[in-house]
Amino acid sequence: MLYTRGKENSSTGGVGFLIRKDLASNIVRYKNQSDRVAQVIIKISKRQTLKIIQVYLPTSSYPDEDVDEVYEEINELLNQDKANHTIIMGDFNAKVGKKTNSNETMLGKYGVGERNERGGRLLEFIESKNLKIMNTFFKKNESRKWTWQSPNGLYRNEIDFILTSEPNNVKDVSVLNRFNTGSNHRLVRARISINLKLEICAKKKDASQSG
């Protein structure tokens, strides 16, 4: 099932989700904030839900005001439609580079490249939301790190990220380097494992309180 929004006959903007049909009945809500921000909330158990926010930040050719507007849209979705777990993912068009000091707890040890101004803006946002860039927490070969290549093939950067405030749920982040999407971006895959035993503990606690 494809849930998407974008501008017809345009390569500017456009976000969405491709959901397996057997999971479609688990979708609690789908919301288009704009053609650059959308979310889906999926029921993963009787008590727990997973919110995924998909983003597509403007490139460096756009003014800072346009970038700030998208971050505000992300912020609105974070504050609406509460869920037990949240993932923010997509093309941030920002280079965060390597960790520069121990205070940058939002980054792991395995960032690549140099940070640019938009990367600094991204770090400000995720620090305010207590998020972490999970791409930077897993050691990979250089060939499995970059997510975007310039049209002439001379430049490669890591600008597509997976963020969360619950890093223990994310077991791996890797780039699929053999999957041809017809784009100068490569697919980024996260493997997520959520401990549903917490739900069982919550049930036992509720039972003991009611007793």
C-alpha positions, 0 to 999 in steps of 0.5 A, spaced: 500 500 500 502 506 497 501 512 502 504 519 498 503 526 497 507 530 492 507 535 486 504 532 480 510 532 474 515 535 479 521 532 482 520 538 488 518 535 494 514 528 495 514 524 501 510 517 503 510 510 505 510 503 502 506 499 507 506 491 506 498 489 505 498 485 511 500 491 515 495 496 512 490 494 517 494 496 523 495 503 520 492 507 526 493 514 522 496 517 516 497 524 515 500 529 510 503 535 513 505 538 507 509 535 501 515 535 505 513 532 511 508 526 513 507 521 518 504 514 519 502 511 526 502 503 526 499 499 531 504 494 533 501 490 539 495 491 543 498 497 547 503 500 543 504 504 537 509 506 532 510 513 529 514 514 523 515 521 520 518 522 513 521 528 511 524 531 505 528 538 507 530 543 502 536 543 498 542 548 500 539 553 494 533 554 498 533 560 503 533 558 511 526 560 512 524 554 508 528 550 512 525 552 518 518 552 516 519 544 515 522 543 522 516 547 525 512 542 521 516 536 524 515 539 531 508 539 530 507 532 528 512 530 534 507 534 539 500 531 536 498 524 535 502 521 541 505 514 540 509 509 544 515 510 539 517 515 534 522 514 528 524 520 524 527 519 517 528 521 510 532 526 506 535 532 511 539 535 505 544 536 511 551 533 512 553 532 520 560 529 519 564 526 525 563 527 532 567 533 534 566 533 542 564 529 547 558 533 548 555 531 542 551 525 545 546 525 539 552 523 534 555 516 535 563 515 533 561 513 526 559 519 522 563 521 516 565 527 512 565 534 514 559 538 517 556 544 513 551 549 516 545 545 515 548 540 518 549 544 524 541 546 524 539 539 524 544 538 530 540 544 534 533 541 532 535 534 534 538 536 541 532 540 543 528 534 541 533 529 545 534 525 538 540 521 536 542 520 529 542 512 528 546 512 522 552 514 526 552 509 531 554 503 527 561 502 524 560 500 516 565 500 511 565 507 507 562 504 501 556 503 506 555 510 509 554 515 503 547 516 501 547 521 496 552 522 489 552 528 485 550 527 478 557 527 475 559 522 480 565 526 484 562 527 490 558 523 495 555 525 502 551 522 508 545 526 508 539 521 509 538 519 516 534 515 521 533 519 528 530 516 534 529 518 542 530 510 543 536 508 540 536 501 544 530 500 539 535 500 533 539 494 532 542 496 525 542 502 520 545 500 513 545 503 506 543 498 500 548 499 495 546 494 490 538 496 490 538 501 483 532 506 485 533 510 479 535 516 483 542 519 486 540 517 493 541 510 496 536 506 500 537 507 508 535 501 512 534 500 519 533 494 523 528 495 529 526 491 535 521 493 540 521 490 547 514 488 548 515 485 555 514 492 557 507 491 555 506 484 559 509 488 565 504 494 564 498 489 564 501 485 571 501 492 574 494 494 572 492 487 574 495 488 581 492 495 582 485 493 580 486 487 585 
